[in-house]
Structures are given as structure tokens and as C-alpha cells.
Amino acid sequence: MSKNVHFKGKGQALRLGVQQELGGGPLTIFGAAAQKHDLSIREVTAGVLAELAIEFPNLEFRQRNSLSKSEIHAKLHAIDARLGKALFVDSSSIRPDGAITEVLDKNGKWRVIMIGESKHQGNDVEKIVAGVKQGKAKDQDFMVAGNAIERVHKNIVEIRNFMIDERHFPYVVFLQGSNFATETFSVATPDGRQIEISHKAGMLNRIDRVTASSLGREINQNYCENIVVQAGDTPMMLQIASLYFQANPWSAKAMAEVLLAVAQTSIHVLSDDLEI
């Protein structure tokens, strides 16, 4: 699919536009075919967009690929003149893997309702099954986990800045690979050895490196609707990313179900501002 596709519209027209651009595949996103793992997160979010067009035919949606830093700063500055002032590269932007899905409210304002990203880190299972040793000397069963996945925090923080005045935060990240195992399991090598993938091994597991974006809440949960906590005498509204982890690849169907639920939650929170 072209990286520059920009979907916009409502109802059947929007759905047909998605179908024409993507060949109809994502429109079966909840069927048996979507159990496969080779659909990109961008294709999955486009499929969810098509489902939203059916469920909410009176609403106008759009899906764009990027959000400029200047737009984020303009939003911050509108909230408080002290914010959004330090911008050095006018052309800088963020580009979430699954694009940014928005709905048009009664006041002609586009509101974010769904952002999905999919990240993979840790190929230990694949290497073990193939009998391939890792490490500098090629004599290890495991590769010490890297920290590249921590870059996901940047996009989350930028969207938080952009949605600073909203009561929802529809940011979902699907993380997969041996670095995100949630339980211990064993993998067989070609010569019959059983290698344990421990979900508590510090050299492998990187879940704890990512959960700062969910404030340490339980994983694999929809946290789209903001919560308010009491910090002493001061109430604070918290925007929490919904982080989904597992060692095996996420199927398109599983991701679509989560993303649709998050988008529906967003629309529920925004319902007073929408022509539903």
C-alpha cells in the first residue's frame, strides 16, 4: 500500500475507498483470513476504519500518516502560552506505523480516535529453531536484548502533548518477539535440545523498559479512557498507552479486535461532540 494514502469520508463511500485502495483484503479483517500474520498494522487500521464506516455511517472519518511537530506545538501553545515554543526543525513530524485515525466533531474539529503501532524485537525463537548460534563469537543461544524498542516512547509522548486537553488516549502498541514473552516456554533445537525462553530473564525481557508509557498498569488491556488520580490535594488526569505483549506474532484479527474496541471507546467518550 502506498505510504501517502490519505483516507477521508463517511459511510459506504469511505468503505469503498478503502476497499479500492487496499484490494478488499482488510475488509475481511475479522474473518478467518485475518488469522494470518502478514498484514501490516497500516492495513489493519485501514480495515478497522472500514468497519467504523459501517458502524457509524453518519460520522466522517479520516486517516493520515503523519502529524507535524509544528501542529503539536500549536496545540500546546493554545493551551498555555508558555508551552510549545522550542521548535528547531520546522519540517519534523511523527509517523506512527498504523497512521492516525480521526473523526470530525460537531464543531468541525478533527479528533484522534485510534493510533496503532506494531513492533518486533527478539528473534531468539527463530534462531534456536533454525540451529543458528548468536553473539559475537556465534556460540550463544540468545542475543542480549537491545533497546531500540524504547523509541516507541517518543511517539507516545508527542501524541500525549497533542491530546493534552482530551479525556481519552487511544494509543495502542503491539509488541512481539522473544523480548516480550509473558510466560516461560521451551524451544527445541534441530539436534533435540530444549532451550528455555524465560520471561523473567533480564537479558531477554524488555517489557519493563516499555511500561513507563502505561504507568505500570496491567498489560494487554484497553486504557483508552483517561483516569483521574489524587496526588495529595491535586487531582491529575492520566493518559495511558495500551500496550499489548506476546512472544508470538500478533494476528491481524487480534490486532483489529483491540483497535476497533479502542476506537469505539474513543467515540463513546466523544459522543456529546459527535453527530451519531
N, C-alpha and C positions, 0 to 999 in steps of 0.2 A: 504494500500500500504506500502511496506517496506520503512523504513526511509533511507535505504542505496542505493536505486535505483539511478543509475547514467546513464542518457540517453546521447548518443552521436551518431552522424551520420548525414546523409543528405537525403533529398527527401523521397521516398516511404519506404526505409529501416528504416529510423528513425521513420516514422509514424507508421509502422507496429510494431516496437519495443515498442512504447508507447502503442499501442492497445493491444499487447500481455501482457504487464505488468499490465495494468490497466483494462483489460477486455472490452475495447472498449467504456466504458461509456463516458469518457471525449472527445471522438471524435465526440460526438453529443452535444458538449458544447454550440453551438449556436442554437440548436433546442428547441422544446417545453419541452423536458425532463429536460433541464438545468434551467428551471424556479424554480426547487426545490432548497432548501437551504442546503441540507445535503452533498453536495460535499465539500471536504476540499479545501483550497486555493492551496494546493500542487497538488491536482487532477486537479484543474482549470488551473494552469500554465502548467501542462503536456499536457492538451488539447490544450492550445494555442500553445505550442511547436509543436504539431502535425499539427496544421493549418499553422504555419510558414514553416514547411517542404513541404507543398503543394504549398504555395505561392512563396517560394524561393527554388526551387529544387536543384539549383547549390550551395547553401550555406551549410556549415557544422555547425551544432549547437551542443551544449551540455548543460546539466542541472546538476548542482552539488548542494549538500545540504549545504555545509559549505565553509567558507573562513577563513583561519588561520590568526591570528594576525601577525605571522611572515611574511606571504606573503604581508599583508597590509604594514608592516613596511619596507619590502624590496622595495616596490614600492615608498614609501615616500623617503627613503634614496637615491634611484636612481634619484629622482628629485632634492634633495638638501642634502648634507652630514650632515647637522645639524638636519635633520628630521629622524624619525623612529628609534631612539636609545634606548628609555626607554621601554624595554620589560622584564617582570619579570617571566611570566609563558609561557614557550615555546609552550605548547600544547593548549593555549587558542584560541578560534575561535568564529565566529558569525554564526548563523544558521537561516536565515530568514525563516518564515513559508512556503513560496512558492518557496523556493530554489532560485538559481541564474542561470539565463539563459544567455548563451554567444554564440557568433558567431566567427568563425575563419576568420581572415582577410588575405589579400594577403601575409603578411609577417610572417604568421604562429603564430600570436598572438591572444589569446582569448580575446574578448571584451564583456563586460557586456551589454546586451540589454534589460533585464527585471528582476525586482525583485518585487514580490508581497507579502504583508503580510495582514492578516485579524485579527482584534482584536475586542473583545466584552467587554463592560463594562456598567453595569447598567441593573438590572433585575426588575426595578420598575413596568413596564407594566405587566410582567408575574405575579408578586406578587399581584398586585392590582386585576387583573382578577381572580386570584385564591382566593382572600379574605384573603391573608396572610399579617399580620402586621409585620413591621420590626423595627429595632433599638434594643438597649439593653433591653428595657422593653417590646418589642414586642407590642408597642402601636402607631407606626407611619406608615403612608402610604408610606414614602420614606426612603431610606437609603442614608445617605450623601455619595456623590461620593468619591471614593478613588483615589489614584494617581498612581496605578500600570501601567496604560497605558503610563505614561511618559517614561517608559523604552524603548519605541519604538524609542526614540531619539538616543539611543546608537548605534543601528544598522545603522541608517541613517548616523550618523557622521562617523562611520567606513567605510561605502561604499563611502562616500564623500572623505575620505582620500585615498581610493584605486583608485578612479576615478578622482583624483586631476588634471590630465592632459587631461581629456576628455571634449568634448563640449556638452555632454548630461548627464542626470542623471535620469535613468529610474526606480526610486524607487516609488512604489505605495503602499499606506496603505488604506485598507478599514476598517472603524471604525463603529461599530454598537452597539445599545443598548440605553437605556433611557438617558445615559450621553452624547449622541451625537445627540440629537434631533435638527433639524434645523428649526423647526416651532412648535408652541404650539398646543397641541391637548388634548382631554379628553379621559379618560378610565373609563368604568363602572365597579363597584364592583358587587359581587353577590347579594348584597342587594339593588342595584339600584342607589347607589351614583355615581356621576360623579366627577372623580378626574382629575384635570388639570395637565398635564405634560408641564411645561413652559420651553421653550428653552432659556429663559433669566435668569433662576433661578441659582444663584451662587452655591447653594448646590448640584445641579444636573449636570449642563452642564460643560463638560471638554474639549470642542473644543478649547477654548483659551489656554489650557495647552499644546496642541499639535501643534498649528500653528506656533510655533517658527521654526519648521522644514520646513515650506513653506514661511517663512519671511512675514507672514501675508497676503499672496495673497488670492484671492478668492478661496473658497473650491470647490471640485468636478470638477477640471479642470486638463487637461494633461499638466504638466510642464516639460516634458522630455527634451526639447531642452533648453540649458542654455541661460540666458540673460546676457547682459553686461550693467552695470550701471556706472554712473560717480560719483565718490566720490571726490569732489573737482577737482583736476587736474589729478586724478588717475582713469583709467578705471578698473572696477572689474567684473570678470565673476562670476555669482552666480549659484549654483546648488540647485535646489528647489525640495523638495519632493512633489509628487502629492497625496494629502490627500482627501479621499472621506468619507463623513459622512452621516449617516441617522439613525433614531431610529430603523427602521425595519431591519431584516436580509437582507444582500445583496444576490441576487440570483446568482447562478453560471454563468448564461448567462450575467448578468450585469457586473460582475467582468471580465469575459472573454473578453467582448467587449472593456472594458477600457484597459486591459492588452495587447490585440492584437494591439490596436492603439498606445500604448506606445512603444511596440516592433517595430512596423512599423516606428515610428518616429526615434527610435534609428538607425535602418538600413538606413533610409534616411540620417541622419547626418553622418553616417559612409560610405556612398555609394562609395566615392572615394577610400576607402581602401578595398572594397569588390569585389569579383568576381560575380557580379549579372548577 
